[in-house]
Every structure is written in structure tokens, then in C-alpha cells.
Amino acid sequence: MDDQQWLAQRFEQHRGRLRAVAYRMLGSLSEAEDAVQETWLRLTRADASQVENLGGWLTTIVARVSLNMLRARQGRLEEPLGPRVPEPVIDPAEGTDPEHEALMADSVGLALLVVLEKLTPAERLAFVLHDVFAVPFDEIAPIVGRSQAATRQLASRARRRVRGASTSPVAELARQREVVDAFLAAARDGNFGALVAVLDPEVVLRADRPAVIAGASTEVRGAREVARRAVEGGA
């Protein structure tokens, strides 16, 4: 086994944690994968023999990369498709059945991710690393460019906002799954009335960028219009 293969093997041992950190920072599976890939590239350019704690080093790098990506995203002047919603994690136990490829979340829950979207990038990083992954503040402080005391305050503010959220992530996840199951069943059966009943009257269906490029409407508003799109197979 050459040095590159050995390094790749070591990296793979940490990939799951790195992906989890990046996902909680970015709320996007594709962006999380990009952050992990960038972390790997930085590792290949570094002198790994000088890294005593590879796991800690990789966590720091993926956190920095994710923080920069988050700041760049929030610094954009426009978001043409409206407010950003975190991407759910697809439950691997359900395979590739399209009926289950909707609003399935991992243990962090979509409700918590929605709250995290409201934090500043620095608050989000401090909260995610310390409260979720138990990274000490003395390691977080250099990443956000603050003192340890200031970093503690970032995490504290984030914690108050998370705790102040009105919906429990666990309860919200269960509710989401019930609604998704009802929606998918009604769509499968072509039951227009049942679809309208399960949807919020003010529901908004937003197309992702590939769909818009392919000619789909940017958004569809109202329960009846969204239900009609689902019945027609366009949802």
C-alpha cells in the first residue's frame, strides 16, 4: 500500500463524521459532499505526517470550508427561488423507491435545520461543533476568528434560539412523515380531493434549478394548484 492509498484509507474512516458536520452546517447534501471533497483535496496537499490528530484536523478543515461556503451563500445578492429550505436526508432503508424520496430526515431533524438556517454563520458553526460534536471552544475559536469567551457567547446565543423554537424536532419529524405518507398515497391514487385536504391552503411548491432550466414553473401556489400538479405527475 503506497502513501496515497494509506491516506485515502485513513480519510474514509472519518468521512461519515465530516459529512455530518458539513450537512449540519450547510443543510444541503450536495454542498456537504462538496465540502468533504474539498477537505480531502486539502489533506492531499498537506504534510499528513505532521498531523498528530487526523480526526481533529479534518474536522477543523471541513468546518472552515463549510463556514466559507455558508458565508458565500449568505453574501449573495439574490436568491431567485425564494427562501432556502434544508434538504432532507433520504432514508437508505427505503432504497430508491421514489415514494419515499421526500422529506425524510436524519436524527438531527429538518425542524432543527430550519432553525439553524436563521443563525449567523459563526453562531451556527459554534453551536454545531460544540453542542452537536463536542468540539472544545479553544479549537472552535480560531476557526471563527474570535476569542474563546466570544465563541462561547456565539454558541450561547445560538443555543437560546434553538431552544426557543416552538416545535420539537422529533415531533416535527413524525408529523412530516405522516403528511408525506398521506400526500404520496393520495398522489399515487390520483385522489385530487385527498391531496387538497392534506395540503396547507397557502402551500407553495418551488421548483429546483434543474427543473426550472428544463422548463418547469418557478413556483406553484395554493393547495388546489399543487394538488393538480401532483395528479398530473409534475410534482
Summary of the structure (lengths in Angstrom):
residues: 235
radius of gyration: 20.4
end to end distance: 48.9
largest distance: 64.2
contacts: 647
relative contact order: 0.09
helix: 66%
strand: 3%
